[in-house]
Amino acid sequence: MEKESELIRRCIEAACQSKESVEKWRRQRRTLERLPSHLSQSLLRNLLRRRLLFPSLLEVFKYSVEEIDLRGENSVDAEWMAYLGAFRYLRLLNLGDCHRINNSAIWSIVGMTSLKEVDLSRCMKVTDAGVKHLISISTLEKLWISETGVTANGVALLASLKNLSVLDLGGLPVTDSALKSLQALTKLRYLDLWGSKISNQGALVLQRFPKLSFLNLAWTNVTRFPNLSALECLNMSNCTIDSILEGNGDKAPLLKLVCAGATFMNEAEAFLYIKTSSLSLLDVSKSSLSRFGILADMQMLEHLDLSSGTMGDDSVEMIVCIGANLKNLNLSSTRVSSVGIGILVGHVPKLENLSLSHTAIDDVALSYIGLMPSLKFINLSSTNIKGFILQPGTESHVDSTLTALQNLSYLESLNLEHTQVRDPDLHPLSSCKKLSHLSLKCASLTDATLHLLSSLPKLTTLHVCDAVLTTNGLDAFSPPTTLRVLDLMGCWLLTEDAISQFIKKHPQVEIRHEIVQNLSTEQQTISNCLSTSQQSLKGPQWNKKQGNLPMPQFFVDQRLKYNREELLALQFSPLALQSPHDAVTVPPRIIVDSDGVSLDNPAYVQYEQKTLFSRRGFSAHWMWSTCVNRRATVSYSQWSSSKVRSCGLYHHHKSDKTSSTSSNLLGYAGHPPPQLFRLTRGSGYFCGGGRGRSRLQC
């Protein structure tokens, strides 16, 4: 069975290899129509991932595909929807973040009988008119329309979709009356109303949804609402909470409660009607909660987030009472110190995730953390950890505190960013054989760190930021075969050549560095510029009179370097009539005097000025008529000290000229001009100005 799966995977990859491979099989419609649904969907996903999917190609999948996920695809528009509307067995359609989807595009799926799930989240062009199209799909069971252009009137129209069990209205201006109109949706299990306009009075309507198990009221004005017997997950983040699930009868079997950033008016009453013994997740981060006695009854708690709160060492005992089942504990940005971590030892046997970033813990805490055997993920960033402790009475003997982490046989992720660890202190980490993610960010780290971490057999992601890494160290680094991401942001000593060589040697590793980002941006800009120029040359339309071309933002006209007198002198220069194909001896740019000092060659400066006007279609007379006979004034000081980029060449212009007249000037920038002409030969740059337009092509 495994061999068959491998064979299928290879066949799908071969089918999605290129446009040519797609063309070979796209006409075999009968074969594709007989493909099992899961294979068709796999083929469709691979085409989408490789950017080989286009609207007309969707037609071959209309009898086999049941689920389509096009999230974030900005190219998806009404044309795509026209083909999707013909899918006979389509059950799920995800168009979240497809910003070109509008009301008319949704019309294509009107009346589909198999469609059950539609996601239009953040499609801002979808309004109430689009909702009128959606309500014609009577089979809809799940609908996401958060952060769209739908108003309260559009929300009221959804009452006709009787089969809805999931409804996301987050970010919409849902009012009390609009919510009341939805009480006919008795099958609702999931309701998202964050950011809505409902009040305590409108919240009473929630009792009309007997099966409601998930409710999101974050960022609303609701302070209290009645008991909902089926509710399991409740989100009231950034709300002012007075009372939750108030009422008679059985308490709701609440499993997850999120109150991040909430303000509690009365902490005792807020949790009075909640069955806290059933809670498995509690998030009160950034809230006003100051009394932690409520934790004592939460024996089933597995996830506890107290970050950015008032929790201190004196309240850690409350965590000890519920530590038996605790798996995730977040104490970041609290007043907990190493003493509080010591209290937890022995009481959290199942703890897997511990976050202590931005706390006052030091190296003593590491000895306690090493006694929590189930830990897999540890965040110790921005703490007082140094990685060593000086023994009393001596300054020479140093013990590495990270040795305590060798006892954690399940450790997979460790974050030590913004700590004071040094190269020798990291040596114990080489024994953490399951460590796959390691984050370091410290100016005291050097090449020795890379050499040490190369022995980790399962390392997949490594962050070594702001370190003093050299080109020799990166060249000597032999990454583990499992490494896929190497983050070297802020390592300013690394050169472009060193990073390029590393990428060639280890193509499977993704390098993150400022140089890599700049290179990719420049290459994309240049390729876009050249492709635009080449495409404009294909047609015969340049023989006709056209409007002005848009000026690229990195082009600056070199004629602004000359004043009126210099332009007049160059107007009748014989170099203006010289053929660009004439052989010219280029003088050296730099000369060395008798004392061995490098100086600019005056002959080269003259050559640069003369060559500027000697190119075909760029005559001095045309330049003069364009520059002088216009009224617009361009200040040279605005750009004379700026760095101008063109075709990868940089030149820092200097001039004493203060201004020059110009209008609609389009030239080239770069240094020296002969290099630019050689690099852009045949690329077809155009120089526009005055009535004429000439093509600068060498």
C-alpha positions as CSV (number, residue, x, y, z in Angstrom):
1,M,0.0,0.0,0.0
2,E,2.9,2.4,0.8
3,K,4.5,1.7,-2.6
4,E,1.2,2.4,-4.3
5,S,0.9,5.7,-2.5
6,E,4.4,6.6,-3.4
7,L,3.7,5.8,-7.1
8,I,0.5,8.0,-7.0
9,R,2.4,10.9,-5.5
10,R,5.1,10.7,-8.2
11,C,2.5,10.6,-10.9
12,I,0.8,13.7,-9.5
13,E,4.1,15.5,-9.2
14,A,4.9,14.6,-12.9
15,A,1.5,15.9,-14.0
16,C,2.1,19.3,-12.3
17,Q,5.7,19.7,-13.4
18,S,5.2,22.4,-16.0
19,K,2.6,24.0,-18.3
20,E,3.7,21.5,-21.0
21,S,2.9,18.5,-18.8
22,V,-0.5,20.0,-18.0
23,E,-1.3,20.3,-21.6
24,K,-0.6,16.7,-22.3
25,W,-3.3,15.4,-20.0
26,R,-5.9,18.2,-19.7
27,R,-7.6,17.0,-22.9
28,Q,-8.1,13.5,-21.5
29,R,-11.4,14.5,-19.9
30,R,-13.0,11.1,-19.7
31,T,-10.1,9.7,-17.7
32,L,-10.1,12.7,-15.3
33,E,-13.8,12.4,-14.7
34,R,-13.3,8.9,-13.5
35,L,-10.6,9.8,-11.0
36,P,-11.5,9.2,-7.3
37,S,-12.3,12.4,-5.4
38,H,-9.3,12.4,-3.2
39,L,-6.9,12.0,-6.1
40,S,-8.6,14.8,-8.1
41,Q,-8.3,17.1,-5.0
42,S,-4.7,16.2,-4.6
43,L,-4.0,17.0,-8.2
44,L,-5.9,20.3,-7.9
45,R,-4.0,21.3,-4.8
46,N,-0.6,20.7,-6.5
47,L,-1.6,22.7,-9.5
48,L,-2.6,25.6,-7.3
49,R,0.6,25.4,-5.3
50,R,2.7,25.5,-8.5
51,R,0.7,28.4,-9.9
52,L,-0.4,26.2,-12.9
53,L,-4.2,26.4,-12.2
54,F,-6.2,28.7,-14.5
55,P,-10.0,29.1,-14.8
56,S,-10.6,27.0,-17.9
57,L,-8.6,24.1,-16.5
58,L,-11.2,23.8,-13.7
59,E,-13.6,22.3,-16.2
60,V,-11.9,19.0,-16.2
61,F,-12.5,18.6,-12.4
62,K,-16.2,19.4,-12.3
63,Y,-17.3,15.8,-12.0
64,S,-14.7,14.6,-9.5
65,V,-13.7,17.3,-7.0
66,E,-15.8,17.8,-3.8
67,E,-13.7,20.4,-1.9
68,I,-11.9,23.5,-3.2
69,D,-9.7,25.7,-1.0
70,L,-8.7,29.0,-2.8
71,R,-7.9,31.0,0.3
72,G,-5.9,34.1,-0.4
73,E,-5.7,33.7,-4.2
74,N,-6.1,37.2,-5.4
75,S,-6.5,36.1,-9.0
76,V,-9.9,34.4,-8.3
77,D,-12.7,36.4,-9.7
78,A,-16.0,36.1,-11.6
79,E,-14.4,34.0,-14.3
80,W,-13.2,31.4,-11.8
81,M,-16.6,31.3,-10.2
82,A,-18.3,30.7,-13.5
83,Y,-16.4,27.4,-13.8
84,L,-16.9,26.5,-10.2
85,G,-20.7,26.9,-10.5
86,A,-20.7,23.9,-12.9
87,F,-19.1,21.5,-10.3
88,R,-21.8,18.9,-9.8
89,Y,-20.6,17.4,-6.5
90,L,-18.9,20.4,-4.9
91,R,-19.4,20.3,-1.1
92,L,-16.9,22.8,0.3
93,L,-15.8,26.1,-1.2
94,N,-13.3,28.3,0.6
95,L,-12.8,31.8,-0.8
96,G,-11.5,33.5,2.2
97,D,-9.3,36.6,1.5
98,C,-10.1,36.5,-2.2
99,H,-10.4,40.2,-2.5
100,R,-11.8,40.2,-6.1
101,I,-14.8,38.2,-5.2
102,N,-18.0,40.4,-5.4
103,N,-21.7,40.0,-5.5
104,S,-21.9,39.2,-9.2
105,A,-19.2,36.5,-8.8
106,I,-21.3,34.8,-6.1
107,W,-24.2,34.6,-8.5
108,S,-22.5,31.7,-10.4
109,I,-23.1,29.3,-7.4
110,V,-26.7,30.2,-7.0
111,G,-28.9,27.1,-6.6
112,M,-26.1,24.6,-6.2
113,T,-27.7,21.5,-4.6
114,S,-24.5,19.8,-3.1
115,L,-22.8,22.8,-1.6
116,K,-22.7,22.7,2.2
117,E,-19.8,24.9,3.3
118,V,-18.9,28.4,2.0
119,D,-16.2,30.7,3.4
120,L,-16.2,34.3,2.2
121,S,-14.2,35.8,5.1
122,R,-12.7,39.2,4.4
123,C,-14.2,39.4,0.9
124,M,-14.9,43.1,1.4
125,K,-16.8,43.4,-1.9
126,V,-19.5,41.0,-0.8
127,T,-22.6,43.0,0.5
128,D,-26.2,42.4,1.2
129,A,-26.8,41.7,-2.5
130,G,-24.4,38.8,-2.2
131,V,-26.3,37.4,0.7
132,K,-29.4,37.3,-1.5
133,H,-27.5,34.9,-3.8
134,L,-26.3,32.8,-0.9
135,I,-29.8,32.2,0.6
136,S,-30.8,30.4,-2.6
137,I,-28.4,27.6,-1.6
138,S,-30.8,25.8,0.8
139,T,-28.3,23.0,1.5
140,L,-25.8,25.3,3.3
141,E,-24.7,24.1,6.7
142,K,-21.6,26.2,7.4
143,L,-21.2,29.9,6.4
144,W,-18.3,32.3,7.1
145,I,-18.9,36.0,6.1
146,S,-16.8,37.8,8.7
147,E,-15.3,41.2,7.9
148,T,-17.3,41.5,4.6
149,G,-19.5,44.4,3.5
150,V,-22.7,42.8,4.9
151,T,-24.9,45.0,7.1
152,A,-27.4,44.1,9.8
153,N,-30.1,43.9,7.1
154,G,-28.1,41.3,5.2
155,V,-27.6,39.3,8.4
156,A,-31.4,39.2,8.9
157,L,-31.8,37.5,5.5
158,L,-29.8,34.5,6.7
159,A,-32.8,33.3,8.7
160,S,-34.1,31.4,5.7
161,L,-31.0,29.0,5.8
162,K,-32.6,26.6,8.3
163,N,-29.8,24.0,8.0
164,L,-27.1,26.3,9.3
165,S,-25.0,24.9,12.1
166,V,-22.0,27.2,11.8
167,L,-22.3,30.9,11.3
168,D,-19.4,33.4,11.4
169,L,-20.5,37.0,11.6
170,G,-17.3,38.4,13.1
171,G,-16.7,42.1,12.5
172,L,-20.2,42.8,11.2
173,P,-22.5,45.4,12.6
174,V,-25.0,42.8,14.0
175,T,-27.6,44.6,16.1
176,D,-30.0,43.2,18.7
177,S,-32.9,43.1,16.2
178,A,-30.7,41.4,13.5
179,L,-29.8,38.7,16.1
180,K,-33.4,38.3,17.1
181,S,-34.3,37.6,13.4
182,L,-31.9,34.6,13.5
183,Q,-33.7,32.7,16.3
184,A,-35.2,30.5,13.7
185,L,-31.8,28.9,13.2
186,T,-32.4,26.2,15.9
187,K,-29.6,24.0,14.5
188,L,-26.8,26.5,15.3
189,R,-23.8,25.0,17.1
190,Y,-21.2,27.7,16.3
191,L,-21.9,31.4,16.4
192,D,-19.2,34.1,16.1
193,L,-20.3,37.7,16.9
194,W,-17.0,39.4,17.8
195,G,-17.0,43.1,17.3
196,S,-20.8,43.2,16.9
197,K,-23.2,45.8,18.3
198,I,-25.3,43.5,20.5
199,S,-26.1,44.4,24.1
200,N,-27.1,42.5,27.2
201,Q,-30.7,42.7,26.0
202,G,-29.8,41.2,22.7
203,A,-27.8,38.5,24.4
204,L,-31.0,37.1,25.9
205,V,-31.9,35.8,22.4
206,L,-29.0,33.3,22.7
207,Q,-31.3,31.1,24.8
208,R,-33.2,30.4,21.6
209,F,-30.3,28.4,20.2
210,P,-30.6,25.2,22.2
211,K,-27.6,23.4,20.5
212,L,-25.2,26.3,20.7
213,S,-21.8,25.0,21.9
214,F,-19.4,27.7,20.6
215,L,-20.0,31.4,21.2
216,N,-17.6,34.4,20.5
217,L,-18.6,37.7,22.0
218,A,-15.1,39.3,22.1
219,W,-15.0,43.1,21.6
220,T,-18.7,43.6,22.3
221,N,-20.6,45.5,25.0
222,V,-22.1,42.4,26.6
223,T,-21.3,42.3,30.3
224,R,-23.7,39.4,31.3
225,F,-25.8,36.8,29.5
226,P,-28.0,33.9,30.5
227,N,-27.2,30.3,31.1
228,L,-26.7,28.3,27.9
229,S,-27.0,24.6,28.8
230,A,-25.1,23.3,25.8
231,L,-22.3,25.8,25.7
232,E,-18.7,24.3,25.7
233,C,-16.5,27.2,24.4
234,L,-16.9,30.9,25.3
235,N,-14.8,33.8,24.2
236,M,-15.3,37.2,26.0
237,S,-11.9,38.8,25.2
238,N,-11.6,42.5,25.7
239,C,-15.1,42.7,27.3
240,T,-16.2,44.1,30.7
241,I,-17.5,41.1,32.5
242,D,-20.0,41.2,35.3
243,S,-21.5,37.8,35.2
244,I,-21.3,34.8,32.9
245,L,-24.0,32.2,32.3
246,E,-26.2,33.6,35.0
247,G,-29.4,31.8,35.6
248,N,-31.1,28.8,37.2
249,G,-30.9,25.2,36.2
250,D,-27.9,23.0,35.4
251,K,-24.6,24.9,34.9
252,A,-23.2,24.8,31.4
253,P,-20.5,22.1,30.9
254,L,-18.0,24.8,29.8
255,L,-14.7,23.3,28.5
256,K,-12.9,26.4,27.2
257,L,-13.1,30.0,28.5
258,V,-11.1,32.8,26.9
259,C,-11.1,36.2,28.7
260,A,-7.9,37.7,27.3
261,G,-7.8,41.5,28.0
262,A,-11.1,41.4,29.9
263,T,-12.0,43.6,32.8
264,F,-13.7,41.8,35.7
265,M,-16.2,43.9,37.6
266,N,-16.6,41.3,40.4
267,E,-14.2,38.4,40.1
268,A,-16.2,36.2,42.5
269,E,-19.5,36.7,40.8
270,A,-18.0,36.4,37.3
271,F,-17.2,32.8,37.8
272,L,-20.0,32.0,40.2
273,Y,-22.3,30.3,37.6
274,I,-19.6,28.5,35.7
275,K,-18.9,24.8,36.3
276,T,-15.2,25.3,36.7
277,S,-14.5,21.7,37.4
278,S,-15.1,20.8,33.8
279,L,-12.8,23.5,32.3
280,S,-9.8,22.2,30.3
281,L,-8.6,25.6,28.9
282,L,-8.5,29.0,30.7
283,D,-7.0,32.2,29.1
284,V,-7.0,35.3,31.3
285,S,-3.9,36.9,29.8
286,K,-3.8,40.7,29.9
287,S,-6.9,40.7,32.1
288,S,-7.6,42.4,35.4
289,L,-7.8,39.2,37.3
290,S,-5.9,39.5,40.6
291,R,-7.4,36.8,42.8
292,F,-6.4,33.3,41.7
293,G,-8.4,31.3,44.3
294,I,-10.8,30.4,41.5
295,L,-8.1,28.1,40.1
296,A,-8.4,25.7,43.0
297,D,-11.5,23.9,41.6
298,M,-10.2,23.5,38.0
299,Q,-8.8,20.0,38.4
300,M,-9.3,19.1,34.8
301,L,-7.3,22.1,33.5
302,E,-4.8,21.3,30.7
303,H,-4.1,24.8,29.2
304,L,-3.6,27.8,31.5
305,D,-2.5,31.3,30.2
306,L,-1.8,33.9,32.9
307,S,0.6,36.0,30.8
308,S,0.8,39.8,31.2
309,G,-1.1,39.5,34.5
310,T,-0.5,40.0,38.2
311,M,0.5,36.5,39.0
312,G,3.5,36.3,41.4
313,D,5.4,33.8,43.5
314,D,2.8,34.1,46.3
315,S,0.1,32.8,44.0
316,V,2.0,29.9,42.4
317,E,0.5,27.6,45.1
318,M,-2.9,27.9,43.2
319,I,-1.2,26.4,40.1
320,V,0.2,23.6,42.3
321,C,-3.4,22.6,43.3
322,I,-4.4,22.0,39.6
323,G,-1.0,20.8,38.2
324,A,-1.8,17.1,37.9
325,N,-3.3,17.4,34.3
326,L,-1.6,20.7,33.2
327,K,0.1,20.5,29.8
328,N,0.5,24.1,28.8
329,L,1.4,26.9,31.2
330,N,2.1,30.5,30.1
331,L,3.6,32.8,32.7
332,S,5.2,35.3,30.4
333,S,5.4,38.9,31.5
334,T,4.4,38.1,35.1
335,R,6.0,38.7,38.5
336,V,7.1,35.1,38.8
337,S,10.8,34.5,39.6
338,S,13.0,31.5,40.0
339,V,11.5,30.9,43.5
340,G,8.0,30.4,42.0
341,I,9.4,27.9,39.4
342,G,10.9,25.9,42.3
343,I,7.5,25.7,43.9
344,L,6.1,24.0,40.8
345,V,8.7,21.2,40.8
346,G,7.0,17.8,41.3
347,H,3.5,19.1,40.9
348,V,3.3,19.3,37.0
349,P,4.2,15.8,35.8
350,K,2.4,16.2,32.4
351,L,3.6,19.8,31.6
352,E,4.8,19.9,28.0
353,N,4.8,23.7,27.2
354,L,6.3,26.3,29.5
355,S,6.7,30.0,28.6
356,L,8.6,32.3,31.0
357,S,9.6,35.1,28.6
358,H,10.0,38.6,30.0
359,T,10.1,37.4,33.6
360,A,12.8,37.8,36.4
361,I,14.0,34.2,36.4
362,D,17.7,33.5,36.3
363,D,19.9,30.5,35.9
364,V,18.7,29.0,39.2
365,A,15.3,28.4,37.4
366,L,17.1,26.1,34.9
367,S,17.8,23.6,37.6
368,Y,14.1,23.5,38.5
369,I,13.0,23.3,34.8
370,G,15.3,20.3,34.4
371,L,13.2,18.4,36.9
372,M,10.0,18.7,34.7
373,P,10.5,15.5,32.6
374,S,7.7,15.9,30.1
375,L,8.7,19.3,28.8
376,K,8.8,19.7,25.0
377,F,8.6,23.4,24.4
378,I,10.4,26.0,26.6
379,N,10.4,29.8,26.0
380,L,13.1,31.6,28.2
381,S,13.5,34.7,26.0
382,S,14.2,38.1,27.5
383,T,15.1,36.7,30.9
384,N,18.2,37.0,33.2
385,I,19.6,33.7,32.1
386,K,23.4,33.8,31.5
387,G,24.1,30.2,31.0
388,F,26.6,29.9,33.9
389,I,26.9,30.3,37.6
390,L,30.1,31.3,39.5
391,Q,30.8,29.0,42.4
392,P,31.0,30.8,45.8
393,G,34.5,31.9,46.7
394,T,36.1,31.6,43.3
395,E,35.8,33.4,40.0
396,S,37.6,30.9,37.8
397,H,35.3,27.9,38.2
398,V,32.2,28.2,36.1
399,D,29.3,25.8,35.8
400,S,27.1,25.7,32.8
401,T,23.5,25.9,33.9
402,L,22.1,24.6,30.6
403,T,23.4,21.1,31.7
404,A,20.1,20.8,33.5
405,L,18.3,20.6,30.2
406,Q,20.0,17.4,29.3
407,N,17.5,15.6,31.6
408,L,14.7,16.6,29.3
409,S,14.6,13.7,26.8
410,Y,11.5,15.0,25.0
411,L,12.7,18.6,24.5
412,E,11.9,19.8,20.9
413,S,11.9,23.6,21.0
414,L,14.0,26.0,23.1
415,N,13.9,29.8,22.9
416,L,16.9,31.7,24.4
417,E,16.6,35.0,22.5
418,H,17.7,38.1,24.3
419,T,19.6,36.3,27.0
420,Q,23.3,36.5,27.9
421,V,24.4,33.0,26.9
422,R,27.8,32.5,25.3
423,D,29.4,29.9,23.0
424,P,30.8,27.6,25.8
425,D,27.5,27.6,27.7
426,L,25.6,26.1,24.7
427,H,27.7,22.9,24.8
428,P,25.2,20.9,26.8
429,L,22.6,21.4,24.1
430,S,24.5,19.0,21.9
431,S,23.1,16.2,24.0
432,C,19.4,17.2,23.3
433,K,18.9,14.7,20.5
434,K,15.3,15.5,19.8
435,L,15.8,19.3,19.7
436,S,14.3,20.5,16.4
437,H,13.8,24.3,17.0
438,L,16.4,26.5,18.6
439,S,16.3,30.3,18.8
440,L,19.3,32.4,19.8
441,K,19.7,36.1,19.7
442,C,22.8,37.5,21.4
443,A,25.7,39.7,20.4
444,S,28.2,37.4,22.3
445,L,27.7,34.4,20.1
446,T,30.3,33.6,17.4
447,D,31.2,31.0,14.8
448,A,31.7,28.4,17.5
449,T,28.0,28.3,18.1
450,L,27.4,27.1,14.5
451,H,30.0,24.5,14.8
452,L,28.6,23.2,18.1
453,L,25.0,23.0,16.8
454,S,25.9,21.1,13.7
455,S,25.8,17.9,15.8
456,L,22.1,18.1,16.6
457,P,20.6,15.2,14.5
458,K,17.0,16.5,14.3
459,L,17.4,20.2,14.1
460,T,15.0,21.7,11.5
461,T,14.9,25.4,12.4
462,L,17.8,27.4,13.8
463,H,17.7,31.1,14.6
464,V,21.1,32.7,15.3
465,C,20.4,36.4,15.1
466,D,22.5,39.5,15.9
467,A,25.5,37.2,16.4
468,V,29.2,37.9,15.4
469,L,29.3,35.3,12.6
470,T,32.0,35.6,10.0
471,T,32.1,34.4,6.4
472,N,34.7,31.8,7.3
473,G,32.4,30.5,10.1
474,L,29.4,30.2,7.7
475,D,31.6,28.5,5.1
476,A,32.8,25.9,7.6
477,F,29.3,25.3,9.0
478,S,28.1,21.8,8.1
479,P,24.3,21.9,8.9
480,P,22.4,18.8,9.9
481,T,20.7,17.0,7.1
482,T,17.4,17.8,8.7
483,L,17.9,21.6,8.7
484,R,15.4,23.5,6.6
485,V,15.4,27.1,8.0
486,L,18.5,29.1,9.1
487,D,17.7,32.6,10.3
488,L,20.8,34.9,10.4
489,M,19.1,38.2,10.6
490,G,21.3,40.9,12.1
491,C,24.6,39.0,11.5
492,W,26.1,42.1,9.9
493,L,29.6,40.6,9.2
494,L,28.3,38.1,6.7
495,T,28.8,39.1,3.0
496,E,26.7,38.5,0.0
497,D,29.2,36.1,-1.5
498,A,29.4,34.0,1.7
499,I,25.6,33.6,1.8
500,S,25.4,32.9,-1.9
501,Q,28.0,30.1,-1.6
502,F,26.1,28.6,1.3
503,I,22.9,28.6,-0.6
504,K,24.6,26.8,-3.5
505,K,26.1,24.2,-1.2
506,H,22.9,23.6,0.8
507,P,19.9,24.4,-1.5
508,Q,17.5,22.6,0.9
509,V,18.1,25.2,3.6
510,E,16.1,28.5,3.5
511,I,18.4,31.4,4.5
512,R,16.9,34.4,6.2
513,H,19.1,37.5,6.1
514,E,18.8,41.1,5.1
515,I,21.1,40.5,2.1
516,V,18.8,37.7,0.8
517,Q,15.8,40.0,1.2
518,N,17.5,42.8,-0.7
519,L,18.7,40.6,-3.4
520,S,15.2,39.1,-4.0
521,T,13.7,42.5,-4.1
522,E,16.2,43.9,-6.5
523,Q,16.0,40.9,-8.8
524,Q,12.2,41.1,-8.9
525,T,12.3,44.8,-9.6
526,I,14.8,44.5,-12.5
527,S,13.1,41.5,-14.0
528,N,9.7,43.3,-13.9
529,C,11.3,46.3,-15.6
530,L,13.0,44.3,-18.3
531,S,10.0,42.1,-19.0
532,T,7.8,45.2,-19.4
533,S,10.3,46.7,-21.9
534,Q,10.6,43.5,-23.9
535,Q,6.8,43.0,-24.0
536,S,6.4,46.6,-25.3
537,L,8.7,45.9,-28.2
538,K,6.8,42.9,-29.5
539,G,4.0,44.8,-31.2
540,P,4.1,47.4,-34.0
541,Q,2.3,50.0,-31.9
542,W,5.5,52.0,-31.4
543,N,5.3,53.2,-35.0
544,K,2.2,55.1,-33.9
545,K,1.9,58.2,-31.9
546,Q,1.2,57.3,-28.2
547,G,0.9,59.0,-24.9
548,N,3.7,59.4,-22.4
549,L,5.2,56.4,-20.8
550,P,5.1,56.1,-17.0
551,M,8.5,57.0,-15.6
552,P,10.1,54.2,-13.4
553,Q,10.7,55.5,-9.9
554,F,14.5,54.6,-10.0
555,F,15.2,56.5,-13.2
556,V,16.7,60.0,-12.9
557,D,17.6,62.0,-16.0
558,Q,21.3,62.7,-16.2
559,R,20.7,66.0,-18.1
560,L,19.9,67.6,-14.8
561,K,23.6,67.5,-14.0
562,Y,24.3,70.2,-16.6
563,N,23.5,73.9,-16.5
564,R,22.4,76.1,-19.4
565,E,25.9,77.0,-20.5
566,E,27.0,73.4,-20.6
567,L,24.0,72.3,-22.6
568,L,24.6,75.1,-25.1
569,A,28.2,74.0,-25.5
570,L,27.2,70.4,-26.0
571,Q,24.5,71.4,-28.5
572,F,27.1,71.9,-31.3
573,S,29.6,69.3,-30.1
574,P,30.8,66.9,-32.8
575,L,30.2,64.1,-30.3
576,A,26.5,64.7,-30.6
577,L,26.6,63.4,-34.1
578,Q,29.1,60.5,-33.5
579,S,27.8,57.1,-34.3
580,P,27.3,54.9,-31.3
581,H,29.1,52.0,-33.1
582,D,32.3,54.0,-33.6
583,A,35.2,52.5,-31.6
584,V,36.0,54.6,-28.6
585,T,38.9,54.1,-26.2
586,V,37.6,54.3,-22.7
587,P,40.1,56.0,-20.4
588,P,40.6,54.4,-16.9
589,R,38.3,55.7,-14.2
590,I,41.1,55.7,-11.5
591,I,44.7,56.8,-11.8
592,V,47.6,56.5,-9.4
593,D,49.9,59.5,-8.8
594,S,53.6,59.2,-8.1
595,D,52.9,58.9,-4.3
596,G,50.7,55.9,-4.9
597,V,47.5,57.7,-4.1
598,S,44.4,56.8,-6.1
599,L,42.7,59.7,-7.9
600,D,39.7,60.3,-10.2
601,N,40.9,60.5,-13.8
602,P,39.8,63.9,-15.3
603,A,39.8,62.3,-18.8
604,Y,37.3,59.7,-17.7
605,V,35.0,62.5,-16.3
606,Q,35.1,64.2,-19.7
607,Y,34.5,60.9,-21.5
608,E,31.4,60.3,-19.3
609,Q,29.9,63.7,-20.1
610,K,30.6,63.4,-23.8
611,T,29.4,59.8,-24.1
612,L,26.1,60.7,-22.5
613,F,25.0,62.6,-25.6
614,S,26.6,60.5,-28.2
615,R,24.0,57.7,-28.2
616,R,21.6,57.3,-31.0
617,G,18.2,59.0,-30.4
618,F,19.7,61.1,-27.6
619,S,21.2,64.1,-29.5
620,A,22.3,67.2,-27.7
621,H,20.0,69.3,-29.8
622,W,17.0,67.3,-28.9
623,M,18.0,67.4,-25.2
624,W,18.4,71.2,-25.4
625,S,15.1,71.7,-27.0
626,T,13.4,69.6,-24.4
627,C,15.2,71.0,-21.4
628,V,15.3,74.7,-22.1
629,N,12.0,75.2,-23.9
630,R,10.0,74.1,-20.8
631,R,8.8,76.0,-17.9
632,A,8.9,73.3,-15.2
633,T,11.8,73.5,-12.8
634,V,13.3,70.6,-11.0
635,S,15.5,71.1,-8.0
636,Y,18.7,69.2,-8.4
637,S,19.4,69.4,-4.6
638,Q,16.3,67.1,-4.0
639,W,18.0,64.2,-5.6
640,S,21.7,65.0,-6.0
641,S,22.7,63.2,-2.8
642,S,20.4,60.2,-3.2
643,K,21.5,56.8,-4.3
644,V,20.1,55.9,-7.7
645,R,19.7,52.4,-8.8
646,S,19.6,51.0,-12.3
647,C,20.4,47.5,-13.5
648,G,22.3,46.8,-10.4
649,L,24.7,49.7,-10.7
650,Y,24.9,52.4,-8.0
651,H,26.2,55.9,-8.3
652,H,26.3,58.7,-5.8
653,H,25.8,61.9,-7.8
654,K,27.5,65.1,-6.7
655,S,27.1,68.5,-8.2
656,D,27.2,72.2,-7.3
657,K,24.3,72.9,-9.7
658,T,21.2,74.0,-7.9
659,S,18.5,73.7,-10.5
660,S,17.8,72.9,-14.1
661,T,14.7,73.1,-16.2
662,S,13.0,70.0,-17.5
663,S,9.7,68.5,-18.5
664,N,8.7,64.9,-18.9
665,L,12.3,63.8,-18.9
666,L,13.1,60.2,-19.1
667,G,16.7,59.1,-19.2
668,Y,18.9,56.5,-17.5
669,A,20.7,56.4,-14.3
670,G,23.8,54.5,-13.3
671,H,27.5,54.8,-13.4
672,P,29.4,54.8,-15.6
673,P,27.2,55.3,-18.7
674,P,29.2,52.8,-20.9
675,Q,28.4,50.0,-18.4
676,L,24.8,50.8,-18.4
677,F,24.7,50.8,-22.3
678,R,26.4,47.5,-22.3
679,L,24.1,46.0,-19.7
680,T,20.9,47.2,-21.4
681,R,21.9,46.4,-24.9
682,G,18.9,45.3,-26.9
683,S,16.6,45.9,-23.9
684,G,14.8,48.8,-25.6
685,Y,14.7,51.6,-23.0
686,F,12.8,54.6,-24.3
687,C,13.6,58.2,-23.8
688,G,10.6,60.5,-23.9
689,G,10.4,64.3,-24.1
690,G,9.1,67.1,-26.1
691,R,7.1,66.0,-29.1
692,G,9.3,63.1,-30.1
693,R,10.1,59.8,-28.5
694,S,13.3,57.9,-29.2
695,R,14.4,54.4,-28.3
696,L,17.7,54.2,-26.5
697,Q,19.0,50.8,-27.7
698,C,22.7,49.9,-28.0
